[in-house]
Amino acid sequence: MKKQTIKVFTLLAAAGTIVASCKLGDVEYVVTPDPVEMHGDSVRVKVEAIFPEKGLPKKMAVELVPMIGNTELKMVRVQGEKATGNGDVIQYKAGGKVTYEDVVPYEAAMEHSEMSITGKVFKGEKEKDQIEKTKIADATVVTPLLVNKDFKVIIAKDMFKRVTEETFESQINFDKGKSVVKASEMRDEDIEAYQDFLEGAQSNPKIELKTINVVGYASLEGEEDKNNTLSTDRSEAGKESAMKVAKAAKNEAAGGEIYATSAKGEDYIGFKKALEADNVMDEDDKNLVLRVLEQYSSGEEREKAMRDMGKTFVYLDKKIFPQQRRAEIICVYDLTGFSDEELKANSVSNPDTLNLEELLFTATLYDDLNEKLRVYKIAEARYPDDYRAANNVGAVLYMQNKLSEAKGKFEKANGIEDNPISKNNLGAIAGVEGDRDKASKLFGQASGAGNEVSYNKGIIDIQNGDYESAISNFGGDASFNKALAQVLNGSPSDASSTIDSSDDAESGQGYYLKAIAAADQDNLSGVISNLKNAISKDGSLKAKAAEDREFVKYFDNPDFSAIVK
């Protein structure tokens, strides 16, 4: 904050002589802040005009017009106690102070300029003189413009698992009321396939057997207690048969303590599903049977009611009940998928062998953006109904600065499925294009999609002049933009620490921001050392520093001049 004094203004009388009674005393101007500053696209100024005792004659009025560069701010009228008009009144004997505030849109021409005051002097209604344009402050600090508009896009995550739990299922069917495994059952296609699987698993290091569950079931007809026992016997018989298959397959892992048996008794759920799936029985008869199942909780009552249906029961006994007289063999195993190198090789030579999750994961294995894009495009073509592939194609295009193409992909992805990830990415496009309102709206709709959303909101906060919110949105990660927000929020020491912990610790812009932080702390040596480092990293910063109003108080310092000249 500086004080500037406008020296005596003379008011010309009609005869052209100086009239002492019409003399305007020295007016002192205090501008806050000085230099004036740009925040949120605007420049806000506060000026205190201090009139000394007997400084404003009673019938005199002045119209003061502050200016930033060539931009005029609003006029303020100040008048003596007997002057006519609607201005702020200053008592002649006591003097007084007028406080003036205004906000004007920032223009680029304001950056390397000054704030001045001009205006007119009146006696009554007659203009008596003009106030010569005089500097009252420096203008303009534009540090918020240093913000990196590096809006972050989000790559939708894959659900790839290297090791997945899989099952191989087969089944042994039994005759009514029996738990003896027939020889023909052991020659069924599913049992032979199970043996082939075990043979292959024995020599395949990517398959690890975990457990073999054998579950016995009984049909709904017959006594419930007997059926419970029968289902237990069938599970044990199924286990013995499964172990014989494992022995024939020479699979040692399937011959030990890996088995778990259980008995489910009467298969009420399975019966209902089989009945609903049957496309031969009359629908009315099926509905009748289903109502019986729901009406009777007792197995004995349920069976009697079904037997009373005559032909319908005969059909059930021939076509539905046999499906329930079984033991299910469920082999649970871990399957290890392709290695990273196999995934990358297959993405080139045989991409059809990879599913969506494998393709999305494979793309992450590449640092080269063109390779990432290639794999994501394969996923997009093969899986057009999953938004993630199109979104990720857009994310890579964004990283390649192909914004128009990226925008199209983000719109496509969000059209496939309205999702917060693509909303964030569309917000990033809007932010880069300068549409802050649209970007803010999209980031609001993207909440929860990732830390990138908060970071992007922080950029908008800086551009809007809300530095406290920016710091909050940048979170715990150190970045140039967070440090910038801390400087702008009046915490230069915190900003320096943030820069030192960030990727910009030794970049030109990082050193430059630390020089500004040092200036805010009146640390000349810090300004000098950091500017030297900044300019050594980025020569264009020399010319910027030479006129940057952040350093205006050092413009006449020889050490500063030696760096920037």
RODO-2510 file (C-alpha; in nm, 4 decimals, decimal comma):
residues 565
     n   res          X          Y          Z
     1     m     0,0000     0,0000     0,0000
     2     k     0,1472     0,3327    -0,1085
     3     k     0,0512     0,6930    -0,0515
     4     q     0,0488     0,9318    -0,3456
     5     t    -0,0104     1,3053    -0,3130
     6     i    -0,1592     1,5185    -0,5862
     7     k    -0,0004     1,8575    -0,5457
     8     v    -0,1892     2,1847    -0,5394
     9     f    -0,4449     2,2358    -0,8143
    10     t    -0,5126     2,5989    -0,9089
    11     l    -0,8544     2,7191    -1,0071
    12     l    -0,8577     2,9961    -1,2618
    13     a    -1,0776     3,2984    -1,1907
    14     a    -1,2559     3,4773    -1,4712
    15     a    -0,9763     3,7283    -1,5060
    16     g    -0,7203     3,4493    -1,5285
    17     t    -0,5574     3,5234    -1,1937
    18     i    -0,5004     3,2739    -0,9145
    19     v    -0,7598     3,3125    -0,6470
    20     a    -0,6272     3,1948    -0,3140
    21     s    -0,9700     3,1230    -0,1742
    22     c    -1,0271     2,8744    -0,4527
    23     k    -0,7122     2,6784    -0,3951
    24     l    -0,7394     2,3006    -0,3561
    25     g    -0,4985     2,1746    -0,0948
    26     d    -0,2758     1,8658    -0,1283
    27     v    -0,4884     1,5510    -0,1609
    28     e    -0,3336     1,2285    -0,0439
    29     y    -0,4334     0,9028    -0,2154
    30     v    -0,3954     0,5609    -0,0555
    31     v    -0,4530     0,2684    -0,2949
    32     t    -0,5187    -0,0821    -0,1649
    33     p    -0,3663    -0,3035    -0,2851
    34     d    -0,0724    -0,1347    -0,4500
    35     p     0,0094    -0,2618    -0,7066
    36     v    -0,3516    -0,3315    -0,7961
    37     e    -0,4323    -0,6966    -0,8613
    38     m    -0,6380    -0,9047    -1,0991
    39     h    -0,8519    -1,1833    -0,9523
    40     g    -1,1266    -1,3838    -1,1191
    41     d    -1,1065    -1,1849    -1,4468
    42     s    -1,1546    -0,8557    -1,2637
    43     v    -0,9540    -0,5822    -1,0990
    44     r    -1,0906    -0,4587    -0,7669
    45     v    -0,9550    -0,1316    -0,6321
    46     k    -0,9965     0,0683    -0,3160
    47     v    -0,8789     0,4287    -0,3010
    48     e    -0,8871     0,6590    -0,0011
    49     a    -0,8744     1,0290    -0,0935
    50     i    -0,7636     1,2243     0,2134
    51     f    -0,8340     1,5987     0,2077
    52     p    -0,6323     1,8117     0,4537
    53     e    -0,7756     2,0807     0,6784
    54     k    -0,9098     2,3662     0,4667
    55     g    -0,8173     2,1567     0,1658
    56     l    -1,1514     2,1735    -0,0144
    57     p    -1,3152     2,5186    -0,0347
    58     k    -1,6768     2,5240     0,0736
    59     k    -1,8269     2,5933    -0,2709
    60     m    -1,5845     2,3754    -0,4659
    61     a    -1,6541     2,0283    -0,6100
    62     v    -1,4213     1,7852    -0,7814
    63     e    -1,5065     1,4903    -1,0041
    64     l    -1,2325     1,2319    -0,9658
    65     v    -1,1854     0,9657    -1,2339
    66     p    -0,9456     0,6837    -1,1454
    67     m    -0,7899     0,5008    -1,4386
    68     i    -0,5994     0,1769    -1,4899
    69     g    -0,3956     0,2299    -1,8006
    70     n    -0,6404     0,3858    -2,0438
    71     t    -0,9452     0,2271    -1,8821
    72     e    -1,1587     0,4692    -1,6863
    73     l    -1,3225     0,3533    -1,3646
    74     k    -1,6405     0,5030    -1,2279
    75     m    -1,6315     0,8726    -1,1390
    76     v    -1,6638     0,9900    -0,7792
    77     r    -1,7806     1,3435    -0,6888
    78     v    -1,6407     1,5138    -0,3806
    79     q    -1,7698     1,8578    -0,2790
    80     g    -1,7327     2,1266    -0,0204
    81     e    -1,9934     2,1803     0,2468
    82     k    -2,1745     2,4591     0,0572
    83     a    -2,1454     2,3174    -0,2930
    84     t    -2,4555     2,1943    -0,4698
    85     g    -2,4871     1,8398    -0,6009
    86     n    -2,4894     1,4824    -0,4738
    87     g    -2,1247     1,4242    -0,3977
    88     d    -1,9484     1,3141    -0,0815
    89     v    -1,9160     1,6223     0,1409
    90     i    -1,5856     1,7283     0,2960
    91     q    -1,5926     1,9860     0,5762
    92     y    -1,3716     2,2840     0,5005
    93     k    -1,2070     2,3328     0,8406
    94     a    -1,1743     1,9706     0,9420
    95     g    -1,0936     1,8137     0,6074
    96     g    -1,1862     1,4487     0,5648
    97     k    -1,1592     1,1229     0,3777
    98     v    -1,3535     0,9675     0,0934
    99     t    -1,3296     0,5934     0,0309
   100     y    -1,3798     0,4785    -0,3255
   101     e    -1,4182     0,1201    -0,4478
   102     d    -1,4762    -0,0238    -0,7912
   103     v    -1,4436    -0,3494    -0,9877
   104     v    -1,3682    -0,3533    -1,3591
   105     p    -1,3109    -0,6387    -1,6039
   106     y    -0,9450    -0,7151    -1,6562
   107     e    -0,7941    -0,6332    -1,9945
   108     a    -0,4523    -0,7433    -2,1151
   109     a    -0,3438    -0,3794    -2,1590
   110     m    -0,3712    -0,3339    -1,7826
   111     e    -0,0826    -0,5713    -1,7048
   112     h     0,2067    -0,3324    -1,7627
   113     s     0,0425    -0,0051    -1,6666
   114     e    -0,0328     0,2197    -1,3736
   115     m    -0,3293     0,3456    -1,1828
   116     s    -0,3788     0,7183    -1,2136
   117     i    -0,6280     0,9859    -1,1177
   118     t    -0,7688     1,2646    -1,3266
   119     g    -1,0857     1,4717    -1,3234
   120     k    -1,2417     1,8131    -1,3172
   121     v    -1,2814     2,0979    -1,0687
   122     f    -1,6049     2,2932    -1,0385
   123     k    -1,7224     2,6071    -0,8611
   124     g    -2,0962     2,6010    -0,8618
   125     e    -2,2000     2,4547    -1,1957
   126     k    -1,9043     2,5961    -1,3785
   127     e    -1,5979     2,3894    -1,4624
   128     k    -1,2945     2,5816    -1,3441
   129     d    -1,0068     2,3453    -1,4167
   130     q    -0,8979     1,9905    -1,5016
   131     i    -0,6930     1,7682    -1,2774
   132     e    -0,3781     1,6615    -1,4504
   133     k    -0,3510     1,2824    -1,4886
   134     t    -0,1233     1,1636    -1,2081
   135     k    -0,0016     0,8164    -1,1111
   136     i    -0,1269     0,6940    -0,7747
   137     a    -0,0350     0,3209    -0,7896
   138     d     0,1274     0,0536    -1,0017
   139     a    -0,0767    -0,1898    -1,2095
   140     t    -0,1403    -0,4788    -1,2485
   141     v    -0,0405    -0,7994    -1,0670
   142     v    -0,1717    -1,0865    -1,2839
   143     t    -0,0299    -1,3859    -1,0965
   144     p    -0,3577    -1,5879    -1,1269
   145     l    -0,2830    -1,6130    -1,4992
   146     l     0,0084    -1,8430    -1,4145
   147     v    -0,2413    -2,1238    -1,3487
   148     n    -0,1672    -2,4373    -1,5450
   149     k    -0,4816    -2,5275    -1,7373
   150     d    -0,3743    -2,8898    -1,7270
   151     f    -0,7202    -3,0335    -1,6749
   152     k    -0,6961    -3,4034    -1,6064
   153     v    -0,8941    -3,6695    -1,7904
   154     i    -0,9789    -4,0066    -1,6412
   155     i    -0,9096    -4,3425    -1,8010
   156     a    -1,1897    -4,5801    -1,7073
   157     k    -1,0500    -4,8705    -1,5085
   158     d    -1,0475    -5,2294    -1,6207
   159     m    -1,1676    -5,5152    -1,4030
   160     f    -0,8846    -5,7418    -1,5107
   161     k    -0,7818    -6,0182    -1,2739
   162     r    -0,4738    -6,2181    -1,3480
   163     v    -0,6042    -6,5052    -1,1417
   164     t    -0,9732    -6,5856    -1,1624
   165     e    -1,1788    -6,8463    -0,9861
   166     e    -1,3432    -7,0807    -1,2370
   167     t    -1,5543    -7,3947    -1,2176
   168     f    -1,5894    -7,7111    -1,4233
   169     e    -1,9205    -7,8870    -1,3639
   170     s    -2,0425    -8,2341    -1,4448
   171     q    -2,3295    -8,4478    -1,3204
   172     i    -2,4172    -8,8078    -1,2327
   173     n    -2,7817    -8,9120    -1,2561
   174     f    -2,9415    -9,1892    -1,0515
   175     d    -3,2407    -9,4139    -1,0852
   176     k    -3,5444    -9,3519    -0,8701
   177     g    -3,4743    -9,4306    -0,5060
   178     k    -3,1148    -9,5417    -0,5853
   179     s    -2,7672    -9,4125    -0,5040
   180     v    -2,5714    -9,6587    -0,7127
   181     v    -2,3735    -9,5076    -1,0009
   182     k    -2,4511    -9,6876    -1,3243
   183     a    -2,1651    -9,7735    -1,5595
   184     s    -2,3409    -9,5865    -1,8395
   185     e    -2,3246    -9,2669    -1,6385
   186     m    -1,9465    -9,2880    -1,6295
   187     r    -1,9428    -9,2919    -2,0094
   188     d    -2,1582    -8,9794    -2,0441
   189     e    -2,0155    -8,6923    -2,2404
   190     d    -1,9881    -8,4561    -1,9426
   191     i    -1,7950    -8,7114    -1,7328
   192     e    -1,5552    -8,7787    -2,0197
   193     a    -1,5083    -8,4031    -2,0601
   194     y    -1,4367    -8,3783    -1,6886
   195     q    -1,1634    -8,6416    -1,7208
   196     d    -1,0127    -8,4514    -2,0141
   197     f    -1,0152    -8,1348    -1,8067
   198     l    -0,8353    -8,3045    -1,5166
   199     e    -0,5760    -8,4499    -1,7530
   200     g    -0,5076    -8,1061    -1,8983
   201     a    -0,5012    -7,9415    -1,5558
   202     q    -0,2361    -8,1866    -1,4351
   203     s     0,0163    -8,0497    -1,6860
   204     n    -0,1051    -7,6892    -1,6958
   205     p     0,0790    -7,4668    -1,4457
   206     k    -0,1882    -7,1990    -1,4861
   207     i    -0,4576    -7,4210    -1,3322
   208     e    -0,4634    -7,4810    -0,9576
   209     l    -0,7411    -7,6943    -0,8155
   210     k    -0,8953    -7,5539    -0,4965
   211     t    -1,1851    -7,7789    -0,4055
   212     i    -1,4215    -8,0321    -0,5579
   213     n    -1,7737    -8,0004    -0,4245
   214     v    -2,0060    -8,2981    -0,4648
   215     v    -2,3702    -8,2125    -0,3928
   216     g    -2,6442    -8,4766    -0,3717
   217     y    -3,0120    -8,4163    -0,4508
   218     a    -3,3389    -8,6096    -0,4445
   219     s    -3,6650    -8,5535    -0,6295
   220     l    -3,9834    -8,4367    -0,4567
   221     e    -4,1723    -8,7660    -0,4607
   222     g    -4,1254    -9,0119    -0,1752
   223     e    -4,0855    -8,9622     0,1973
   224     e    -3,8879    -8,6559     0,2917
   225     d    -3,6642    -8,8281     0,5503
   226     k    -3,5743    -9,1007     0,3053
   227     n    -3,4997    -8,8440     0,0384
   228     n    -3,2664    -8,6607     0,2760
   229     t    -3,0769    -8,9815     0,3374
   230     l    -3,0813    -9,0618    -0,0331
   231     s    -2,9280    -8,7250    -0,1236
   232     t    -2,6486    -8,7875     0,1277
   233     d    -2,5791    -9,1317    -0,0196
   234     r    -2,5743    -8,9849    -0,3692
   235     s    -2,3190    -8,7205    -0,2688
   236     e    -2,0889    -8,9912    -0,1294
   237     a    -2,1382    -9,2078    -0,4380
   238     g    -2,0660    -8,9032    -0,6563
   239     k    -1,7442    -8,8408    -0,4647
   240     e    -1,6252    -9,1990    -0,5168
   241     s    -1,6982    -9,1728    -0,8875
   242     a    -1,5234    -8,8362    -0,9130
   243     m    -1,2142    -8,9806    -0,7468
   244     k    -1,2144    -9,2678    -0,9973
   245     v    -1,2245    -9,0137    -1,2806
   246     a    -0,9324    -8,8255    -1,1221
   247     k    -0,7344    -9,1469    -1,0881
   248     a    -0,7958    -9,2305    -1,4536
   249     a    -0,6838    -8,8779    -1,5441
   250     k    -0,3704    -8,9250    -1,3287
   251     n    -0,4439    -8,5989    -1,1525
   252     e    -0,2894    -8,6219    -0,8081
   253     a    -0,4411    -8,2965    -0,6820
   254     a    -0,7900    -8,4333    -0,7396
   255     g    -0,7288    -8,7466    -0,5386
   256     g    -0,6773    -8,6177    -0,1854
   257     e    -0,8490    -8,4040     0,0764
   258     i    -0,9811    -8,1649    -0,1817
   259     y    -1,3371    -8,3016    -0,1754
   260     a    -1,6334    -8,1571     0,0105
   261     t    -1,9685    -8,3336     0,0104
   262     s    -2,3082    -8,1963     0,0962
   263     a    -2,6683    -8,3119     0,0705
   264     k    -2,9545    -8,0802    -0,0270
   265     g    -3,2413    -8,3279     0,0164
   266     e    -3,5443    -8,2725    -0,2032
   267     d    -3,4582    -8,0300    -0,4810
   268     y    -3,7555    -7,7989    -0,4519
   269     i    -3,5791    -7,5059    -0,6233
   270     g    -3,4467    -7,7196    -0,9057
   271     f    -3,7890    -7,8746    -0,9602
   272     k    -3,9528    -7,5316    -0,9888
   273     k    -3,6921    -7,4106    -1,2396
   274     a    -3,7255    -7,7267    -1,4505
   275     l    -4,1010    -7,6954    -1,4515
   276     e    -4,0905    -7,3311    -1,5578
   277     a    -3,8469    -7,4154    -1,8356
   278     d    -4,0556    -7,7054    -1,9697
   279     n    -4,2200    -7,6152    -2,2999
   280     v    -4,4366    -7,9285    -2,3393
   281     m    -4,6668    -7,9256    -2,0389
   282     d    -4,9823    -7,7204    -2,0657
   283     e    -4,9458    -7,3819    -1,8989
   284     d    -5,2577    -7,4301    -1,6896
   285     d    -5,1218    -7,7598    -1,5575
   286     k    -4,7850    -7,5995    -1,4818
   287     n    -4,9530    -7,3166    -1,2940
   288     l    -5,1582    -7,5676    -1,0978
   289     v    -4,8439    -7,7560    -0,9949
   290     l    -4,6732    -7,4301    -0,8962
   291     r    -4,9699    -7,3337    -0,6831
   292     v    -4,9511    -7,6719    -0,5078
   293     l    -4,5827    -7,6164    -0,4382
   294     e    -4,6593    -7,2807    -0,2811
   295     q    -4,9690    -7,4003    -0,0923
   296     y    -4,8213    -7,6969     0,0944
   297     s    -4,5182    -7,6712     0,3159
   298     s    -4,5231    -8,0420     0,4020
   299     g    -4,3498    -8,2652     0,1486
   300     e    -4,5993    -8,5433     0,2131
   301     e    -4,9007    -8,3191     0,1503
   302     r    -4,7332    -8,1699    -0,1557
   303     e    -4,6639    -8,5106    -0,3108
   304     k    -5,0202    -8,6336    -0,2426
   305     a    -5,1665    -8,3274    -0,4103
   306     m    -4,9472    -8,3819    -0,7150
   307     r    -5,0350    -8,7526    -0,7378
   308     d    -5,3990    -8,6544    -0,7385
   309     m    -5,3320    -8,4731    -1,0683
   310     g    -5,3216    -8,8036    -1,2566
   311     k    -5,1602    -8,7630    -1,5996
   312     t    -4,9851    -8,4495    -1,4913
   313     f    -4,8049    -8,6405    -1,2170
   314     v    -4,7107    -8,9143    -1,4644
   315     y    -4,5524    -8,6518    -1,6862
   316     l    -4,3640    -8,5065    -1,3926
   317     d    -4,2403    -8,8515    -1,2933
   318     k    -4,1052    -8,9173    -1,6438
   319     k    -3,9733    -8,5771    -1,7483
   320     i    -3,9085    -8,3552    -1,4462
   321     f    -3,8253    -8,5712    -1,1438
   322     p    -3,5381    -8,7608    -1,3137
   323     q    -3,3466    -8,4356    -1,3514
   324     q    -3,3397    -8,4007    -0,9738
   325     r    -3,2026    -8,7449    -0,8939
   326     r    -2,8398    -8,6483    -0,9217
   327     a    -2,5043    -8,5617    -0,7761
   328     e    -2,3346    -8,2508    -0,9055
   329     i    -1,9543    -8,2481    -0,9280
   330     i    -1,8279    -7,8903    -0,9149
   331     c    -1,4527    -7,8532    -0,9527
   332     v    -1,3408    -7,5093    -0,8332
   333     y    -0,9992    -7,3913    -0,9533
   334     d    -0,7855    -7,0812    -0,9950
   335     l    -0,6921    -6,9980    -1,3511
   336     t    -0,3891    -6,7765    -1,4099
   337     g    -0,4309    -6,5750    -1,7270
   338     f    -0,1837    -6,4400    -1,9793
   339     s     0,1380    -6,2790    -1,8609
   340     d     0,2007    -5,9144    -1,9453
   341     e     0,4212    -6,0101    -2,2373
   342     e     0,1628    -6,2582    -2,3635
   343     l    -0,1073    -5,9942    -2,3430
   344     k     0,1001    -5,7450    -2,5406
   345     a     0,1960    -6,0039    -2,8005
   346     n    -0,1624    -6,1203    -2,8435
   347     s    -0,2851    -5,7632    -2,8781
   348     v    -0,0668    -5,7387    -3,1881
   349     s    -0,0926    -6,0821    -3,3475
   350     n    -0,4134    -6,2316    -3,2126
   351     p    -0,6330    -5,9713    -3,0394
   352     d    -0,9430    -6,1904    -3,0691
   353     t    -0,7996    -6,4102    -2,7937
   354     l    -0,8350    -6,1236    -2,5455
   355     n    -1,1575    -6,0273    -2,3732
   356     l    -1,2559    -5,6707    -2,2903
   357     e    -1,0946    -5,6589    -1,9464
   358     e    -0,7713    -5,8042    -2,0850
   359     l    -0,7645    -5,5447    -2,3637
   360     l    -0,8285    -5,2547    -2,1278
   361     f    -0,5536    -5,3804    -1,8983
   362     t    -0,3100    -5,4448    -2,1827
   363     a    -0,3349    -5,0818    -2,2919
   364     t    -0,2068    -4,9756    -1,9482
   365     l     0,1107    -5,1785    -2,0054
   366     y     0,2249    -4,9368    -2,2752
   367     d     0,3892    -4,6008    -2,2121
   368     d     0,3744    -4,5123    -2,5795
   369     l     0,0483    -4,3250    -2,6415
   370     n     0,0170    -4,4611    -2,9943
   371     e     0,0297    -4,8168    -2,8620
   372     k    -0,2242    -4,7362    -2,5928
   373     l    -0,4507    -4,5892    -2,8589
   374     r    -0,4120    -4,8954    -3,0811
   375     v    -0,5252    -5,1341    -2,8083
   376     y    -0,8110    -4,9143    -2,6886
   377     k    -0,9361    -4,8869    -3,0469
   378     i    -0,9415    -5,2680    -3,0718
   379     a    -1,1504    -5,2785    -2,7548
   380     e    -1,3811    -5,0060    -2,8871
   381     a    -1,4413    -5,1949    -3,2119
   382     r    -1,5014    -5,5314    -3,0467
   383     y    -1,7063    -5,4077    -2,7523
   384     p    -1,9135    -5,1132    -2,8811
   385     d    -2,1643    -5,1376    -2,5951
   386     d    -1,9113    -5,0666    -2,3192
   387     y    -1,8463    -4,6966    -2,2649
   388     r    -1,5017    -4,7523    -2,1167
   389     a    -1,3294    -4,8349    -2,4450
   390     a    -1,4593    -4,5252    -2,6277
   391     n    -1,3822    -4,3076    -2,3241
   392     n    -1,0265    -4,4349    -2,3046
   393     v    -0,9691    -4,3770    -2,6765
   394     g    -1,0758    -4,0181    -2,6080
   395     a    -0,8443    -3,9909    -2,3077
   396     v    -0,5405    -4,0853    -2,5159
   397     l    -0,6434    -3,8475    -2,7943
   398     y    -0,6699    -3,5732    -2,5298
   399     m    -0,3175    -3,6534    -2,4138
   400     q    -0,2070    -3,6187    -2,7764
   401     n    -0,3747    -3,2751    -2,7860
   402     k    -0,6305    -3,3927    -3,0429
   403     l    -0,9096    -3,2191    -2,8571
   404     s    -1,1783    -3,2285    -3,1243
   405     e    -1,1406    -3,6035    -3,1757
   406     a    -1,1223    -3,6604    -2,8003
   407     k    -1,4417    -3,4644    -2,7439
   408     g    -1,6240    -3,6825    -2,9967
   409     k    -1,5165    -3,9991    -2,8176
   410     f    -1,6186    -3,8652    -2,4752
   411     e    -1,9596    -3,7735    -2,6133
   412     k    -1,9901    -4,1200    -2,7661
   413     a    -1,8935    -4,2852    -2,4381
   414     n    -2,1434    -4,0849    -2,2387
   415     g    -2,4069    -4,1667    -2,4985
   416     i    -2,3443    -4,5384    -2,4488
   417     e    -2,3828    -4,4943    -2,0735
   418     d    -2,4292    -4,1738    -1,8806
   419     n    -2,1280    -4,1831    -1,6500
   420     p    -1,9252    -3,9442    -1,4311
   421     i    -1,5901    -4,0340    -1,5892
   422     s    -1,6866    -3,9121    -1,9350
   423     k    -1,8582    -3,6106    -1,7760
   424     n    -1,5264    -3,5145    -1,6140
   425     n    -1,3464    -3,5590    -1,9437
   426     l    -1,5977    -3,3432    -2,1290
   427     g    -1,5469    -3,0871    -1,8513
   428     a    -1,1732    -3,0954    -1,9194
   429     i    -1,2411    -3,0180    -2,2853
   430     a    -1,4674    -2,7282    -2,1862
   431     g    -1,2016    -2,6008    -1,9454
   432     v    -0,9311    -2,6024    -2,2113
   433     e    -1,1698    -2,4260    -2,4488
   434     g    -1,2266    -2,1563    -2,1859
   435     d    -1,5923    -2,2311    -2,1112
   436     r    -1,5667    -2,2233    -1,7329
   437     d    -1,9400    -2,2326    -1,6671
   438     k    -1,9853    -2,5480    -1,8739
   439     a    -1,6750    -2,7047    -1,7224
   440     s    -1,7962    -2,6331    -1,3688
   441     k    -2,1349    -2,7886    -1,4414
   442     l    -1,9785    -3,1039    -1,5849
   443     f    -1,7313    -3,1375    -1,2976
   444     g    -2,0235    -3,1088    -1,0583
   445     q    -2,1933    -3,3988    -1,2369
   446     a    -1,8698    -3,5990    -1,2235
   447     s    -1,8300    -3,5924    -0,8451
   448     g    -1,6974    -3,9216    -0,7141
   449     a    -1,5302    -4,0237    -1,0396
   450     g    -1,1792    -3,9692    -0,9012
   451     n    -0,9288    -3,7208    -0,7614
   452     e    -0,8955    -3,5770    -1,1102
   453     v    -1,2363    -3,4146    -1,0727
   454     s    -1,1321    -3,2260    -0,7593
   455     y    -0,8079    -3,1160    -0,9229
   456     n    -1,0008    -2,9830    -1,2203
   457     k    -1,2378    -2,7982    -0,9889
   458     g    -0,9321    -2,6412    -0,8255
   459     i    -0,8219    -2,4932    -1,1590
   460     i    -1,1652    -2,3377    -1,2066
   461     d    -1,1508    -2,2067    -0,8494
   462     i    -0,8254    -2,0227    -0,9233
   463     q    -0,9723    -1,8759    -1,2401
   464     n    -1,2758    -1,7625    -1,0414
   465     g    -1,0631    -1,6128    -0,7648
   466     d    -1,1745    -1,8610    -0,4961
   467     y    -0,8315    -1,9640    -0,3702
   468     e    -0,9399    -2,1254    -0,0433
   469     s    -1,1666    -2,3647    -0,2313
   470     a    -0,8879    -2,4300    -0,4796
   471     i    -0,6496    -2,5367    -0,2029
   472     s    -0,9157    -2,7674    -0,0637
   473     n    -0,9882    -2,9217    -0,4024
   474     f    -0,6209    -2,9799    -0,4802
   475     g    -0,6090    -3,1960    -0,1680
   476     g    -0,2922    -3,3429    -0,0235
   477     d    -0,0995    -3,3843    -0,3484
   478     a     0,1686    -3,1237    -0,4103
   479     s     0,1383    -2,9445    -0,7423
   480     f     0,2264    -2,6129    -0,9039
   481     n    -0,1381    -2,5105    -0,9091
   482     k    -0,1845    -2,5840    -0,5396
   483     a     0,1224    -2,3748    -0,4592
   484     l    -0,0129    -2,0965    -0,6790
   485     a    -0,3431    -2,1032    -0,4898
   486     q    -0,1503    -2,0819    -0,1618
   487     v     0,0438    -1,7769    -0,2820
   488     l    -0,2766    -1,6106    -0,3964
   489     n    -0,4429    -1,6973    -0,0649
   490     g    -0,1683    -1,5259     0,1315
   491     s     0,0391    -1,8289     0,2385
   492     p     0,3727    -1,7861     0,0556
   493     s     0,5670    -2,0048     0,2983
   494     d     0,3264    -2,2965     0,2462
   495     a     0,3493    -2,2398    -0,1287
   496     s     0,7281    -2,2752    -0,1282
   497     s     0,7040    -2,6027     0,0636
   498     t     0,4411    -2,7309    -0,1784
   499     i     0,6561    -2,6472    -0,4801
   500     d     0,9560    -2,8209    -0,3266
   501     s     0,7476    -3,1377    -0,2871
   502     s     0,6041    -3,1240    -0,6369
   503     d     0,7192    -3,2212    -0,9843
   504     d     0,7944    -2,8519    -1,0408
   505     a     1,0571    -2,8319    -0,7676
   506     e     1,3240    -2,7595    -1,0276
   507     s     1,1201    -2,6301    -1,3215
   508     g     1,1290    -2,2747    -1,4525
   509     q     0,7733    -2,2025    -1,3430
   510     g     0,8380    -2,3597    -1,0048
   511     y     1,1359    -2,1348    -0,9345
   512     y     0,9436    -1,8325    -1,0653
   513     l     0,6553    -1,8954    -0,8275
   514     k     0,9020    -1,9338    -0,5395
   515     a     1,0473    -1,5963    -0,6363
   516     i     0,6994    -1,4447    -0,6070
   517     a     0,6535    -1,6141    -0,2692
   518     a     0,9866    -1,4679    -0,1579
   519     a     0,8767    -1,1210    -0,2726
   520     d     0,5606    -1,1568    -0,0672
   521     q     0,7840    -1,2178     0,2343
   522     d     1,0197    -0,9258     0,1524
   523     n     1,2994    -1,1764     0,1007
   524     l     1,5269    -1,0129    -0,1579
   525     s     1,7848    -1,2927    -0,1565
   526     g     1,5074    -1,5462    -0,2190
   527     v     1,3766    -1,3378    -0,5080
   528     i     1,7218    -1,3125    -0,6649
   529     s     1,8237    -1,6778    -0,6261
   530     n     1,4918    -1,8173    -0,7447
   531     l     1,4723    -1,5828    -1,0427
   532     k     1,8232    -1,6838    -1,1463
   533     n     1,7205    -2,0489    -1,1403
   534     a     1,3913    -1,9776    -1,3157
   535     i     1,5579    -1,7880    -1,6008
   536     s     1,8258    -2,0554    -1,6392
   537     k     1,5459    -2,3088    -1,6946
   538     d     1,3277    -2,0834    -1,9121
   539     g     1,4843    -1,7776    -2,0739
   540     s     1,1454    -1,6227    -2,1533
   541     l     1,0947    -1,5564    -1,7820
   542     k     1,3591    -1,2825    -1,7875
   543     a     1,1403    -1,0451    -1,9848
   544     k     0,8350    -1,1389    -1,7788
   545     a     1,0097    -1,0713    -1,4473
   546     a     1,1380    -0,7347    -1,5726
   547     e     0,7815    -0,6024    -1,5888
   548     d     0,5987    -0,8252    -1,3437
   549     r     0,4365    -0,6028    -1,0826
   550     e     0,4984    -0,8732    -0,8240
   551     f     0,8569    -0,7423    -0,8242
   552     v     0,7870    -0,3711    -0,8696
   553     k     0,9506    -0,2784    -0,5396
   554     y     1,2771    -0,4280    -0,6692
   555     f     1,2784    -0,2595    -1,0094
   556     d     1,5431    -0,0113    -0,8972
   557     n     1,7486    -0,2693    -0,7117
   558     p     2,0808    -0,3259    -0,8928
   559     d     2,0910    -0,6982    -0,8163
   560     f     1,7406    -0,7427    -0,9564
   561     s     1,8205    -0,5299    -1,2596
   562     a     2,1302    -0,7346    -1,3295
   563     i     1,9192    -1,0477    -1,3616
   564     v     1,6396    -0,9154    -1,5821
   565     k     1,8194    -0,6723    -1,8096
***
